[in-house]
Amino acid sequence: MKRLGHLLCTLICAFVAIAPLAAQDNNSGGKISGSLQLNANFFMRDSLIGAANTPQYDRQLYGGESWLNLAYSNWGFDVGLRFDLFNNSNLLNPTGSYSGEGIGRWYIQKKIDKLGIYGGYIYDQIGSGIIFRAFEERPLLIDNALFGLRLSYDLHPNWKIKAFTGRQKQQFSTYNATIRGISIDGFIAAKDSTSSFSLAPGFGAVGRTLDDESMNSLVAILNTYPQDDAFTPKYNSFAFSAFNTLTAGPFTWYVEGAYKTPDNMNDPFGVIIRDGEPVTGDKFIFKEGTVLYSSFSYAAKGLGISLEGKRTENFSFRTRPQEQLNRGLVNFLPPMARVNTYRLNARYNAATQEWGELAVQADIRYAPSKKIAFNLNASNITDLNDVLLYREFFFDVTFKKDRIWTLTTGVQHQNYNQERFEFKPGVPNVQTITPFADFLYKFDRKTSIRVETQYMHTGMDEAAGYKQDYGDWLFGLVELNLAPRWSFVVSDMYNAGPGKNSPADENGKKLKLHYPRFDVFYTLKSNRISLSYIKQVEGVVCTGGICRLEPAFSGVRLSVSSTF
């Protein structure tokens, strides 16, 4: 597989090199485009806040990563190549160091009449991604591209079938398990041209076959289990989903149901009886899985309403069962909590629970005029035993004065199960109330200033005698924009009421620490450069609905992005 990839990559490079010359002779109008993204971190040890005891802070002092994309289109062909480089990077493992370089992605595709052919590293999904999603989230260094072949065929102008097979990407190699799938998507409109009624149904199926190495490793672990917990693992697992989007005037209703055949899975909350005592932790199980997801929305002048619901049970679907956290994911389960953007509002995030989750969310937006708008959001997430995992109430109101100023103010309440989301046993749910305000003033078309302020009040951990987690926070931000090129941002996150996990001095007294940040952004056409000094507290970071626990950070960060 690796040798084949190198060969095809060489062919693509040769094609990209000679294509412009050929295009000159044939006047075919070939086009080259590309992009560059670069991050560089300079680590400054700060043991007081926990920014220590990693290779970067102890000895390496520097880490970075970059991605260079090149794409060429001509004669109906699209080819692309991406070079990835990692140098002492902490993206793959926030507490470790990773270095490597090579071709992170390449592809070639061609449409021949109704037939589409795509080879290389594939990004794609079926439905909302519940049974299959090959995607990339660079801030968390997730790249689940499928290295293989995809064929698609237009059965009708409104109906398409596609099939794919390959192996999931693992940095610069691939996992050994094989994945294949098929899906059909369609669109049905009302015969009456004046009607807005339509249907967009679809069906998909995905299969995964384990390799012998993964199976042998799994069997060796199962042989250590007590007889009541042991089972006979299977090489093959299959997942099926059916989905449909119904549109009728201002109403849109999406529904998707999925089923996964019994599969080998690693339950991080499993219980094994050893020497007569229960032991909680990683435990392999063999169970079937289900997901039911639905969303309903209504949109009219000045009013928008959306409702979501999801039930998940035993739907961990990975390229090998030994993988954990965000590694080896074959699918994607849509998150059911609001994506918050303000710093303190976004401190606690609800990661999707693949083992068992019953979640609902409602969002209402109402704008009676151009000068005022209201937003109300509520979500509630429990496990299948009715244990509360996450609850949020969010309300804000926005006032506008012509094009001169905008004021947004509101409040958020959260109930966050830290034991489940951050694997911290025995801690109570974190409860917060966070009022906030955001004011934007425009001096003229090019100059504006924006001010944010937030305060997070946290409940008490009665057993510990302290505020929960890190306690109360105060956050302030000032942003000056000098369009179209410069932006300057100064912010500070202050631990105003320290909690159980806040740093302490030599006498055990909890410290009220500042976590400042300074950013400078420069933009020139399609190029953007940022330079930041950052002190950041430990916490859960989410991108695109995917979350992980990040340690504290202290240092300077340089970021460059460019398209051409």
N, C-alpha and C positions, 0 to 999 in steps of 0.2 A: 504493500500500500504506500509506504513512504517513498520507495523508488519510483512508483508510478506518479506520485505527486510531484516529485522533483522533475521528472520528464515533462509532464504537462505544464508545469510552471515555466520551464525553459522554453517550451513552444509558445506559450503566451507572451513571454518577454520578447521572443523573436518576432512574433506577430505585431506586437506594439511597436517594435523598432522599425520594421520594414513597411508597415501600413501607411505612414505618412508619405513615404516615397512613392508607393504604389498609387496612393490617392492623387498625387500630383499628376501622374500619367493618365489616370482615369477620371480625374476631376470628380471624384466620388464624395468629396466633402467630409472626410473623416474628422472626428472631434476628440481631443484629449482634454481630460479634466482631472482634478485631484484635490487632495486636502492634506493638511498636516496638523496634528495635535501633539503637543509636548508639555509634560509636567515635570518640574524639578523641585524637590524638597530638600531644604537644608535644615537638619535636625539640631535643635538646641536643648540639651538635657535639662529637665526640670523635674527632679524626683518628687518635689512637694506635691505636684498635681498628678503624678503618675506617669509623666512622659520620660520613661527610663526603662532600663533592663530589656532593651531590644538591640539587635545588632547595629541599627542605624544610630541610636543614641550612644551606645557604648564605644563604638570604634569606627563605623563607616561614615557617619556624619552627613552623608549625601545619599539620595535615592531619587530615581526618576524613571519615566516611561514615555515612549513616543510611538505614534502610529502615522505612517505615511501611506496614503491611498493614491493609486493611479488607475484611471479608467480610460478606455478607448472604444469608440463606436464607429463602425464603417461596414458597408455592404450587408447590413442587417445583423452583423455580429456585435455583441457587447462583451468586452473582456475587461477584467480588473485584477489588480494586484495590490496587496497591502503588506508593507514591511513593518514588523513590530520589534521594539527594543525595550528591554527592561534592565535597569542597572540598580541593584540594591533596592528594589521596589518593595513597598509594604502593601500594595494593593491585593495581591494574591492571598497573603496572610498578614493581617495587621500587626501581629507580634513577631513576624519573621522577616526574612529577606530573600528576595528572588531576583536572579539575573538570568537573562537569556535573550537571544535575538534570532530572527529568522522570518520566513514568509508566514504571516499570520492568517492570510486569506488569499485565495485566488479563485477566479471563476471565468467561465466562458458560456455564453448563451446565444441561441439563434432561434428565430421564429420562421418556420417553413410552412406557409399556408396556415392551417389550423393547428399544426403541431409545434409546441414549444419544447426546446431541449436546453437543459441547464446542467452543467457539470462543474464540480469544485466544491467550495464551501457555501452551504445553502443557509439562508435565513428565511424562515417561513413559519406559518402556523395554520392550524385547523380550527375553525370557529374562533372562539375567544382565547384559545390556547390551552384549554383544560386537559386535553389528551396529548397535544403536541405543540410545542413552540420552540423553535431554534432562534435565539436572539442574543443580543449583546448589550451589556450594561457596563461601560468602561469604568465609571467611578467605583464599582465593586469588583472589577476585573472578572466579570462573568461573560464568557463567550461560548455559547452552546451551539455553535454552528454545526450543521451536519455535513460531513465530508462524503460526498457521493454524487448521485445522479438523480435529477428530477425531470419527469416528462409531464407535459400538460397537453390537453386536446380540447378544442372548442367544439362541443357537441352541437351547440346552437349559439347564436349571438348572446343569449342570456344564460347559457349553461356551460360549465367547464368541469372537466375531470382532471385530476392530477395524481401522480404516483411518484414515490421517492424511496430511495434506499441508501444506506451508508452507515458511517460510524461517527459518533459524537466527538467533536474537537476537545482536546485536552492540551491547552497551551500550544506547543509546536508538534504535538503528536495526536493520536486519537485513542479513545478507549477501544477495547477489542470486541465488545458486544456489538451486534448488528441491529439496526433499527430500520423498519420499513413501514410505509403507510400509504393510504389512498384516501381521497376525499372527492366529493362532488358538491358543487355550489351552483345555485340558480337564482333567477329573479323572475317573478311572475307579477305582471302589472294588470290592472283592470282593463278590460276591453274598451270601456268608456274613456275617451281621452280627457274628459273633464274631471275624472275621478282621481283622487290621490291615494287610493287603496293599492297596496302592493305587498307581496310576500318575497322573502329571500331565504328559502330553505337550504339546508345542507346536511351532509352526513360524512363522517370520517371514521377511519379505523387505523390503529397503529399497533405494530407488534415489535417486541424486543426479545432477542435471543442472547442469553448469556454465553460468554466464552468459557472454555474449560478451566482457565486459570482462576477466574472469579468464582466459578462453581466449586472448585476444589478447596479454595480458601473458605468459602461459606460452609462447606461440609465439615471441615476441620473444626470450625467454631461450634457448629451444632452438635458435634460429637462430645463436647464438654458440657452440654446442657443436661439437666435432669430429664428423665424419661417423659414426664408430663409436659415439658416445654419443647421437646425435640419434634421435628417434622421432616418430611422428605421434600427437599427443595425441587423446584421445577426450572428448566432452562427457559421456557417460553412464557411470556405474559402478553396479553392483548387488551387494548382499550378501545372503546367505541363511544361515539358521541353523535347526537342528533341535535340540530339547532335551527332556529328560524327567527327572522326579524319581520314583524308585521307593522306596516305603516298605514295609518288611516287619518288623513288630515293632520291635526296637530299632535296626534298620539303615535308613539312608537313603543313597541313591546318586543323585547328580545328574550328568548328562553333557550336554554341548553341543558341537556341531560347527558351524563356520561357514566359508563360502567367499565370497570377494570376487572379482569379475571383474577382469581387468587394468585398472589405474587409474593415473592420473598422480599420482606421489608425490614428495615431497622427502626424499631420504635425507641426513641431516646428516653421515654418515660415508662419503659417496660419494667416488670417486676419478675425476678428469678429467685426461687427458693434455693439457697445454698447453705448446707449444714443446719437446716431447720430454720434459718433466718431469711426474711425477705430482703433482697438487694435491688434497689431501684437504679436504672440506668439503661444503657444500650441493650436491646434485646431483639433478636430476629424473630419475626412472626410470619405466618403464611395466611393471608386473608384477602378477600375480594374488596373492591373499593367502589364508591359511588359519589357523584357530585350532581347537585341540581342547582342551577343558577338562573336567575331571571332579573331583568331590569325593565322598568316602565317609566316613560317620560311624557310630559305634556309641555308644549311650548306655544305660547301666544304672546301678543303684544304686551310687554311689561311683566309677564308672568312665566316662570319656568318651574316645573315640578319633576323630580325624579325619585323613583323608589327602587331599591335593590334588595334582593334576598339570596342567600346561598346556604346550602347544607352540604357539608363535606364529611366523608367517613372513609378512613384508611385509603387515601388517594396519594400516597407517596409513589411516584413513578420515576425511577432513576435508571441510568444506563448500567449501573451495577449497584446492588443493595448496600455495599460497604461504604458508599459515598454518603457524606453528611452535609448539613447546612446548605450552602448554595451550590454545591458541586454535583455534577452529573445529572442535573435536572433535565428530564425529557419534556416536561410539561410546565404550565404556568397557571396558577390559581389566582383569579382576579382578587385584588384586595377589597375590603369592605369598609374601610375607614377613610375619612376625609384626608386628602393630601394637603397638609398644612404648610404654609410658606414662611410665616413669622418664626423667628428663632426659638422662642420659648414654647410657642404652640406646637412646634415640631419636635420638641425634646423627647417625647414619648410616642412611639409609633407601634401600631399593632401589626406584627408580621403574620402573614397567612398561616393558619394551622392545618397542615395536610392530614393530620391524624383524626381530627374531629372538630367541627366548627359549625355553629348555627348563628348566622349573622344577618342583620338587617340594617339598612341605611336609608334615610330620607333627606332630601335636599329641596328647599323651596327658595326661589329667588323672585322678588317682587320689586318692580320699579314703577311707581305711579307717575313719575315724571323724569325728565332728564336730569333733575337736580338732586334726586334722592333715590336710594335703592336699599333694599333689605335682603339679608341672606340668613337663613336658618338651616342648620344641619344637625342631625342626630343619628348616632349609630350605636348598636348594641351587639356584642359578640360574646357568645358562651361556648363552652365545649358541649359535647352531647350528653353530659351528666349535669348540665345546667350550672356549671361553675363559671362565674363571670370572668372573662378574659379581658374585655375592653368595653368601655362605655364613654361616649363623648357627646356633649351638647355644645354647639357653637352658634353664636349669633353675632352679626355685625351689621352696621348701617353706614352707608357712604353718602356724603354730601358733596355736591359740586357747585362751584361758583363760576359760571361761564367756563372759560378756559384758563382761569387764573389760579384757582386752588382746588384741591380735593382733600377731604378729611374722611378717614375710615376709622371707626371705633367699634369695639365690641368686647365680648367676654367668652371664654372657653372653660368648660368643666370636663375633667378626665378622671376615669377610674381605670388604672392600668395594672394588670397582673404581672408584676416584675418577676415573680417566681417562674412563670411559664415562658415569658418572652426572653428573659435574660438568664435563665437557668440558675437563679439564685434561690436555693431552697429555704423555706421557712420565713421569708419576708412577707409583710402584708402588702396588699394592693396599694399602689401609690395613688393618692387622690389629690388633684390640683384644681385650683381656680385661677385663671389667668386673664385679667383685663388687659386690653391693649389699645393703642391708637397709632395712626399713621397719617401724617400730614405732608402734602406735596404742594409747593408754591412755585409758580412759573413767573420769573421776572420778565422774560421775553421768550422768543421762539427757541433760543439756544441755551438759556441759562435757567436752571431750576435747582431747588433744594428740597430734600425730603428728610423728615424726621420721624423715627419710630421710637416708641416706648412701650415696654411690657413689664408686668410684674406677675410672677408665679408664686402663689401661696400653696404650700404643701402641708398635708395632714401630719399628725403625730404617729410615730411608732412607739406605742405605749410600752411594749416589752423592752425596747432599747432605751427609752427615756429621751429620745431625740426626734427631730423631724425626720420624715421618711426620706430615704435615699440621700440626695445632696441638700434637701431642704428647700428654702425659699430663694428665689432669684429675681434680680432686677436687671433689665436689659435696655440699653439705649443705643441709638444709631443716628448718625448724620451723614447724608449723602449729597454731594455737590456734583451736578452734571453740567458740563460745558460742551454741549453738542457742537459738532458730531464726533469729537475725538476723545475728550477727557472725562473721566469720572473719578471722584475721590470719596472714599467711605471710611469713617471712623466709628467703631462700635466697642461696647464693653458689656460683658456679661458678669455680674457681680453676685457672689454667693452671700446675699444679705442676711439670710437666716440659716446657718449651716445645719446639715443633717447628719444622720448616722454614718454615711459614707464620705463625708467631707474630710479633707486633710486636717491633721491636728499637729500642734507643736509638741515639744519634748515633754511637756506637762500633761498632755492629753486634751488640751483645750482646742475645740474645733475652730478653724480659722475662716475668717471672712475674706476670701480671695477674689481678685479681679482676673478676668479672662479677656484681655483686650484684643482687638483686631484692627489692622490698618490695611486698606486696599487702594491700589492705584490701577486704573484701567485706561488703556490707550487703544483706540480703534482707528484704522485707516483702511477705508474701503472694506474688503472682505478679510482683513487681518485684525486680530485682537490680541493684545498682550496685557497680562495682569501680574502685578507684583504685590505680595501680601505678607504681612507679619501676623502670625496667628498663635494664640493660646486657646486651646479647645478642651473642654471637659469630656470625660468618657461618656458615651451614650450610644443609643441605637441610631444608625444612619440608614435611610431608605431611599432608593432610587427606582422609579418605575414600578413600585409595588413590591420590590425585593429589598429585604432588610438584613442587617447584620450589626452586631455589637462592635463598636470601634473603641480602641483605647484613647487616652488623652493624647493631644498633639501639641508640640511646642516647636516653632521654627519659622522659617521663611519659605514661601512657595512662589514659584514662577510658573506661569502658564502661557502657552502660545497656541493660537489656533489660526489657521489660514486655509482659504479655498482658492483654487485657481482653475 
